[in-house]
């Protein structure tokens, strides 16, 4: 991630949206996916307004000792190379078993044909691949972090 680019992007966002945040408002910065192609595809869906939710494995937060997202949190979303392109704010957060993710969540993720079947299959594949990095296997009762967000700014 290019921290200077992210800081400058955040500065531009708060200058144009002082009613939402200021220079001291905390934010996170990250890219979607496991590779450049996924990061680009998902970032473009966020920027188009088709993607207003994301789902991640709770287990990865544990392994990486990373803080969970929180409602109201600001996020600077970057491409794979760390170039910032969007600011979102988390509006809702649930931690539930993967098999309990509701069908309407798939549509909010905005991927593929927006069907639950597409979402399910793509996430089983994604989570299976992600868990290989820590020598674990995917099980459909693993807890996932279901985050909904609103797009506040894009370039």
C-alpha positions in Angstrom: 0.0 0.0 0.0 1.2 3.5 -0.8 0.6 5.3 2.5 1.3 8.7 1.1 -1.3 8.2 -1.7 -3.8 6.9 0.8 -3.2 9.9 3.1 -3.6 12.3 0.2 -6.8 10.6 -0.9 -8.2 10.8 2.6 -7.2 14.4 2.8 -9.1 15.2 -0.4 -12.1 13.2 0.8 -12.4 15.2 4.1 -11.8 18.5 2.3 -14.7 17.8 0.0 -16.9 16.2 2.8 -16.2 18.0 6.1 -19.7 17.0 7.3 -18.6 13.4 7.3 -15.1 13.3 8.6 -12.0 15.3 9.4 -8.2 14.7 9.2 -8.3 13.1 12.7 -11.1 10.6 11.9 -9.7 7.1 12.0 -9.9 4.9 8.9 -8.6 1.6 7.5 -7.2 1.0 4.1 -7.2 -2.3 2.2 -7.8 -4.0 -1.1 -10.3 -6.8 -1.9 -9.4 -10.3 -3.0 -6.5 -12.6 -3.3 -5.0 -11.2 -6.5 -4.9 -8.2 -8.8 -7.8 -9.3 -10.9 -10.2 -9.9 -8.0 -9.2 -6.6 -6.4 -9.9 -4.7 -9.6 -13.3 -6.5 -10.2 -14.5 -5.9 -6.7 -13.3 -2.3 -6.4 -15.1 -1.6 -9.7 -18.3 -3.1 -8.3 -18.0 -0.9 -5.3 -17.5 2.2 -7.4 -20.5 1.4 -9.6 -22.7 1.0 -6.5 -23.4 -2.7 -7.3 -21.3 -3.9 -4.3 -22.5 -2.7 -0.9 -21.4 -5.7 1.2 -18.5 -8.0 1.7 -17.9 -11.2 3.6 -14.7 -12.5 5.1 -13.6 -15.4 7.3 -13.5 -14.6 11.0 -10.6 -17.1 11.2 -8.3 -14.8 9.2 -8.8 -11.9 11.6 -7.7 -14.3 14.4 -4.7 -15.6 12.5 -3.6 -12.1 11.4 -4.4 -10.6 14.9 -6.4 -7.9 13.0 -9.2 -5.9 14.5 -12.7 -6.6 13.2 -14.5 -3.9 11.3 -16.9 -1.8 13.3 -20.1 0.0 12.4 -19.4 3.6 11.4 -15.8 2.8 10.4 -14.4 4.5 7.3 -12.4 2.5 4.7 -10.2 3.6 1.9 -10.4 1.0 -0.7 -7.4 0.5 -3.0 -6.5 -1.5 -6.0 -4.1 -4.4 -5.7 -1.1 -2.0 -5.9 -2.4 0.2 -3.1 -3.7 3.1 -5.1 -6.8 4.5 -3.4 -10.0 4.8 -5.4 -12.9 4.8 -3.0 -14.1 5.6 0.6 -16.8 3.6 2.2 -18.3 3.6 5.7 -19.4 0.4 7.4 -23.1 0.5 8.1 -23.8 -3.0 9.5 -21.8 -6.0 10.8 -22.8 -9.5 11.6 -20.7 -12.6 12.5 -22.5 -15.7 11.6 -21.8 -19.2 10.3 -21.2 -19.3 6.6 -24.2 -21.6 6.0 -26.4 -19.0 7.7 -25.6 -16.1 5.4 -29.0 -15.0 4.0 -29.8 -15.0 0.3 -30.3 -11.3 0.1 -26.7 -10.7 1.3 -25.5 -12.3 -2.0 -27.3 -9.6 -4.0 -25.7 -6.9 -1.9 -22.2 -8.3 -2.6 -23.0 -7.6 -6.3 -20.9 -10.3 -7.8 -21.6 -12.5 -10.8 -25.3 -12.8 -11.5 -26.0 -11.7 -7.9 -27.7 -15.0 -7.1 -27.1 -16.9 -3.9 -25.8 -19.9 -5.8 -23.1 -17.8 -7.5 -22.2 -16.1 -4.3 -22.0 -19.4 -2.4 -19.9 -21.2 -4.9 -17.5 -18.2 -5.4 -17.1 -17.8 -1.6 -16.5 -21.5 -1.0 -13.7 -21.4 -3.7 -12.3 -18.1 -2.3 -12.3 -19.3 1.4 -10.9 -22.7 0.5 -8.0 -21.0 -1.3 -7.5 -18.5 1.5 -7.4 -21.2 4.2 -4.8 -23.1 2.3 -2.4 -20.3 3.2 -2.7 -21.4 6.9 -3.0 -25.1 6.2 -6.7 -25.3 7.2 -9.7 -26.6 5.4 -13.0 -24.8 4.7 -16.1 -26.0 6.5 -19.5 -24.5 5.9 -20.1 -23.8 9.6 -17.1 -21.5 9.9 -18.0 -18.0 11.2 -17.8 -15.2 8.6 -17.9 -11.5 9.0 -20.7 -10.0 6.9 -20.1 -6.3 6.5 -22.4 -3.9 4.7 -21.2 -0.4 3.7 -22.1 2.7 1.8 -20.0 4.3 -0.9 -19.1 7.9 0.1 -16.5 8.9 -2.4 -14.8 7.6 -5.5 -12.3 8.6 -8.2 
